[in-house]
């Protein structure tokens, strides 16, 4: 992670609501970029301020769990990033292939974790000191 941090001037991550709202999403990006609260409520002003923050900077922005398929809203979201440094990146995660084809220059399809790895990850993250084994897990549902 340190190599990634050193490679970019700004690292930002935003969860995008299923019900896409340009003001809310732009404000969330602004707050993630600046690490400061934002009281702005007009999209044009938000975009200008965001543009000032990212201008001439190398950024990595992750927009997580995007559902909106409207290309015009996507174009509006991209406007503040018109002056970022080359080799900046915007990563979009989605469950919807239509979203990925509208928004992405390159689509990478990720498969799920194999069952064994999923159980091991669950044990490691949820239970203290890796105190369970997958054989102790009970199928629910």
C-alpha positions in Angstrom: 0.0 0.0 0.0 2.9 2.4 0.7 4.0 2.1 -2.9 0.5 3.0 -4.1 0.4 6.0 -1.7 3.7 7.3 -2.9 2.7 7.0 -6.5 -0.3 9.4 -6.2 -0.8 12.9 -4.8 -4.4 12.0 -3.8 -6.1 8.7 -2.9 -9.8 8.8 -2.6 -12.5 6.2 -2.2 -16.3 6.7 -2.4 -19.2 4.4 -2.1 -21.8 5.4 -4.7 -25.4 5.1 -3.7 -27.7 2.9 -5.9 -30.0 5.9 -6.3 -27.5 8.2 -8.0 -27.6 11.8 -7.0 -24.9 14.0 -8.7 -24.7 16.5 -5.9 -24.4 13.9 -3.2 -21.8 11.8 -5.1 -19.8 14.9 -6.1 -19.8 16.1 -2.5 -18.7 12.6 -1.3 -15.8 12.7 -3.8 -14.8 16.2 -2.7 -14.9 15.2 1.0 -12.8 12.1 0.2 -10.3 14.1 -1.8 -9.9 16.9 0.8 -10.7 14.9 4.0 -12.8 17.9 5.0 -16.6 18.3 5.3 -18.4 20.2 2.5 -21.5 22.3 2.9 -21.9 23.1 -0.8 -25.2 22.1 -2.4 -25.0 23.4 -6.0 -23.5 21.0 -8.5 -21.6 23.7 -10.5 -19.9 25.1 -7.5 -19.1 21.7 -6.1 -17.5 20.7 -9.5 -15.5 23.9 -9.6 -14.2 23.4 -6.1 -13.4 19.7 -6.8 -11.6 20.7 -10.0 -9.4 23.2 -8.1 -8.5 20.4 -5.6 -7.5 17.9 -8.2 -6.0 20.2 -10.9 -2.5 19.2 -11.8 -2.5 16.3 -9.3 -2.0 12.6 -9.9 -5.0 10.9 -8.3 -6.4 7.5 -7.7 -10.2 7.6 -7.2 -12.2 4.5 -6.5 -16.0 4.7 -7.1 -17.3 1.7 -5.3 -20.6 -0.2 -6.1 -21.8 2.0 -9.0 -25.3 1.2 -10.4 -26.3 4.1 -12.5 -26.2 3.5 -16.2 -27.0 7.1 -17.4 -24.0 8.2 -19.6 -24.9 11.9 -19.2 -24.6 11.7 -15.4 -21.3 9.9 -15.8 -20.0 12.7 -18.1 -21.0 15.3 -15.5 -19.1 13.3 -12.8 -16.0 13.3 -14.9 -15.9 17.0 -15.6 -13.9 18.1 -12.5 -11.1 15.6 -13.4 -10.3 17.2 -16.8 -7.0 18.7 -15.6 -5.6 15.8 -13.6 -2.1 14.6 -14.3 -1.6 11.8 -16.9 -1.5 8.4 -15.3 -4.2 9.3 -12.8 -6.7 6.5 -12.5 -10.4 6.1 -11.7 -11.5 2.6 -10.7 -15.1 1.8 -10.7 -16.6 -1.3 -9.1 -20.0 -2.6 -10.1 -22.1 -5.7 -10.3 -23.8 -4.5 -13.5 -21.9 -5.2 -16.7 -23.9 -2.4 -18.5 -22.4 0.1 -16.0 -18.9 -1.2 -16.7 -19.2 -0.9 -20.5 -20.7 2.6 -20.3 -18.0 4.0 -18.0 -14.8 2.1 -18.5 -11.9 2.2 -20.9 -10.9 -1.2 -19.7 -13.1 -3.8 -18.0 -11.7 -6.4 -15.7 -14.1 -9.1 -14.6 -13.4 -10.6 -11.2 -14.8 -13.9 -10.1 -15.8 -14.7 -6.6 -13.7 -16.4 -4.0 -13.6 -20.1 -4.0 -15.6 -21.7 -1.2 -12.5 -22.7 0.8 -11.0 -19.3 0.6 -14.3 -17.6 1.6 -14.6 -19.8 4.7 -11.0 -19.1 5.7 -11.4 -15.4 5.2 -14.6 -15.4 7.3 -12.8 -17.2 10.1 -9.8 -14.8 10.0 -11.9 -11.6 10.0 -14.7 -12.5 12.3 -13.4 -14.8 14.9 -10.5 -14.0 17.3 -7.1 -15.6 16.8 -8.3 -17.7 13.9 -10.0 -19.8 16.5 -12.3 -21.7 14.0 -11.8 -24.0 11.2 -14.0 -24.2 8.1 -15.3 -27.6 9.3 -16.9 -25.8 12.3 -18.9 -23.4 10.0 -22.6 -24.3 9.6 -24.5 -23.6 6.4 -27.3 -21.1 7.0 -30.2 -20.6 4.6 
